[in-house]
């Protein structure tokens, strides 16, 4: 954009905003802000603004929105609803927006569980300004104030959804879609929606999410990100394969290195899961105390108290001392945490999109270099190690994800899931909002015109019957749906408004001995490897109903999905892993050990003839290398199990134990020769587990259908069976 274009856009802003921007030293508007301004200021059309982190997306939305309020006949009389996925982001944005709002006599209200009642009372007395809210708090507002919604939101002019990409394809996203639709249904009119998103592979998905069924009418403002300097380094840490070594020893080695490397600047460290976050925070704290140095390493994750999280964020912002946060995904979002020098990733990233978000937190000042240190733990191979171990899957995946990131490819969000569990909550919430509703009205609002369009009327009726059998809903003499006794109790509990369940503790047992408990994700499966009590274990079986896990000792295996959040690996990542193996080259950003291990893996790839061979036989095990995504591999694993084979999705391949190649090939032929089975025919409820909040309400057929829609590419897996023996 030219300077004249930037100046023209600047001159269209409300005068108080112009003064604020001049005082802040703005040299002009950014490309995304210039492009979005007329779309928001002059129309009521929906808009998605896509740009990299620190590109001014928030201002791109709010500068024209606040200007539009200023231009109203009654200045500052309108209402803007800002929705963010986490409370920390709201707290951060309050500081950014308050400066703009104060100059225009516009009130800004943060609205989440940590905000007191006095602020809300002021808003209800005069419902205008900017309300900054989480989906959970918005659900609570609709539920508790249903009869007053037209009065409260009568002046609503726009809804801004921040970090839009974080909602697409998951339960909170479907919850948010339903809430916005319900709000518009109460108001009897469509309200402008503006989505702020990181770059996605297909921005059309963001548009379709923002306005379901009408994505083609959504304007997309996508600006190229500024060229950034990135310093990459991938280091492999070898885990000795001896009886005296534990899985934790490699992490101690990494902790020693981080203690030396992370002094002098602010860093974010991303281990795989809360357990390792606490391990590293404790290990680094002890090293500070032992050296007589101030403690500059702090944990940050969702299970910590608000005060603890805010203390860490404050230390990063203040910059009094170089501080490093050891964190989960909680600091992936666009929260202002000051100048971050670099990011440390421990264990292979599961998605390119996640890595992009994390690297985007570093080097955000003009001219700064963003640093990424990637650590991978690899087992020293014992004599006779299997082919899976010899391919060093963790290192291989890290290399593949980084290369795709450098190529600017990102996973498209997962779409198409039915989300029956979320629909249960929305039915209960709608009943509360309207103090009763008919089944026909609920279906019309939530399914026919709402975000659950893939659910048939028959399935909806079956869902209501299941809810009634659990005493969640009932019908009065006029066939109006009301809360049942149990439904009323659950709906009035503070945990009701969250769309996701608390983690479930599972008992761990080995050889009849109880080892303790551990929260596992619903994606955990037979064959996964977990670390517990300083040792590595292979999951032999999971009884989800009893929450019991039987373990066997293990020295090898892929990193546990449970520790990384259970995100499925995309097919494109696996294809890139194969391409890395097929190459004879190694990226320059690998350290000596990583380079040697990758070279060994490349030679093993050729020795196993994996370029043209899908099957590898070792003893009584058959390894099936598909280079497909987890949804397809998980589906094929289940298909093989339904034929009596002991199959497990090992990530880089499917592992079939206690069998022969001829038997595996025969079963694949038999699967391919038959029609594709339904999920109900090949999966039992007890083998899947409760992974979504209201799954326990669903009858078996709806539960398995819902699970399959989000976790399995069953049709594709069945079609593949016909070609695997070719």
Phi, psi and omega in degrees: 000145179278164177297324178297319178297316178299318180293321178300315178296318179300318183291343179276348181285156175303143185303319177301325178291321178301317181295318179298315183294321177297317179297328179277000176080023178294133178270349180159175178279150177277167185304314182295325180290321178293317182291324183280335190304306182293328180296323182272319185287324189256353183224173172250018182288154174283146185219138168249125178252115183245127178198167179289170177299148179064026180261006176081032180295321181299313179294328178300328178275314191276332178300311177289325180296315179291325175298319180296321175298320181295330182276352179297159178301322173251097186307140174064027183267348185274179182228134175241132179254121178249123183245128180231152184285336183226152181296323182299324179292321177297313180301322179290316183290333176303316180296322181288319185276335183300322180298320178288316185292321183301321181291344184247010181057042178246127181280144175239126185242106168291140189218096174202184189298339182267359182264136183289171185285336185297320178297319181292323179297321178296321179293314181298329179290332180211081189284079175212168181109214180238119176256124185247110198221153172270161176303322181296317179290327176294319176301315179299319180296314178296320183293313188274339185238029185306320182288344184251007189298322179295325178288317183292315186254018182298334181258015182294123182252337183196153172240126178252124178250112180273154182050050185305322181299335181286347181260338189291128173083011180229176187295323179291329176294316178293322174302312182296317177303317181295318181297315180294322178293317178298321179296314178296325178297321178291322181282340181072024180203158177275137180247137180304133177244135179233121180254136176249121190220148165290167182293132176245160178299324180228101182292342175300329177295322177296319179295317179295325178291316184298319179227083185305131180085351182223032182299331181295338180270357181275130176284137178246120175254100182241116181248142179295141179288154177293143179296129184240146175270124183236129176256118184249142173209124178247124182239131176262133177250118180278130175265111180302141182261076178228162183293337184269352181267147176238167180298338183283339184300319179297322179293327174296320178298315179296318179300320177300316180294317181296323179301324180277325189274330191267012176269139179111346180199170178274136179224157170246130181245125183244091169282177182267087174106163185298321182302314179286331173302311180294322178301309183292321178299317179292315182297318181287325176299315180298323179292323175297311181296320179295329180269001182068031182251154175300145178285120182235019179236123187227141178281155176209110176204169189293340181277350178284153176295155180307316182297323180293316179297316182293328177298316178296314179300320179295319179298321178294318183290319187295322177069021177294322177226151172299124186234141174240134176259128174264113197219166170262208180291354184300334180252017172285331185291173185282040179283136178284108180238028176081196183279114179255122181288313185201176182234138175247124178248123179250115188090152184297135173297143180278335181223150175292322181300319179295316178299319178300315179299319183290313179296328179297345178281345187252155175059038186276349175278146182307127177086349180287149175265128175275127184256133171235120171251116180254122176254135175234136178259126181235136178283135169295126187288129174279159176305132181077020179300147184286168185293332179294312180299324185285353177264356175049064190300324182295313177296317182299316180294321178299315179297316182297315181296317180296318180294323177291324175299315179296331177277000178063037172258140179225148178297136170288147179298151177284123179232166176100355178290147184278329176057049177300323180301313179296326178296323176303312180297319181293326175297311179298320181292318179296319177300317178293317181300317186260006182053041180113143179205160177276160177299320181296317180293318179298317179295320180296315183288315188274327188248303184300311180252350183265194188279356181260046186294337181282359184259124183285164178297321180297317179294324179295318177298317178298322177296315179298320178296320177295320177295321178294322180293337178265007180064030176274323177226164176211165175246136175274187184298336179266013180060033174268129178287128176232165174292136167285176182301314180291320180298319179295319179297316181291319183291337180262006175271147186296338181280353186299322192282345174284137183273352183244152182277159168292153178298143183261130178280129177249140174282133179257132182224138177223122179058035180083357182257131177286128182259340183140196181233157182206136175285127179243148177279161177294348179273352180297144186213164174306135181097341176295151178249131179236159172252135180202137180055036177075012180228163179256135184230148173257132178287116177276320179200154176231125171254100186290330179293318179269354183053052182234131179241125174265131186242154169233149179296150181211145173246342181239171173135163179286156178299147184292135174294329183300329182279343183252004176099359175071021180288133179289144176276133183283152179304321183296327177294315179295323176298320178292323175301317178295319179297322177297317179294323182287342180278158173258007184257160176229135178302148183291342184272010173274141174282176187301313181296315179298321180296318179294317180295319178296320177299318177298317180295320178296319178293322177295321177303316180289321180297324179278355180057041184285351176298323182238354186247127179267341186248135172232130181249127174225107183062236180260024178239143175240127179254127183250109182264110183253332184059041179249170177286167185295328181296318178288315182295323178294320179295316179294323176302316179293320177300318179293320177297324180294342176265010176092006180269148180271083186251147177217138176282108182265013178086282181288342179201176170255128183256124179244118185260159174055052184206185177231163179297317182298322180291318178299315180295322177297316180294323177297319177297318181295319178297313182294333182282341181261157174302152179298123182285158173282161177301323181300331185280338188237354181237139171254145184304320184294340181272351185261315181090165181266106182252342176243155196304315186254020178302329183295341180279331191288140169294160188306316185294317179290322178300310183291325176296318179295314179301312182297324183294334182254341189242343188234136169260072190292315181298316180295321179294318179297317179297325181294327180304329182290342186248349189293332181269359183290000000 
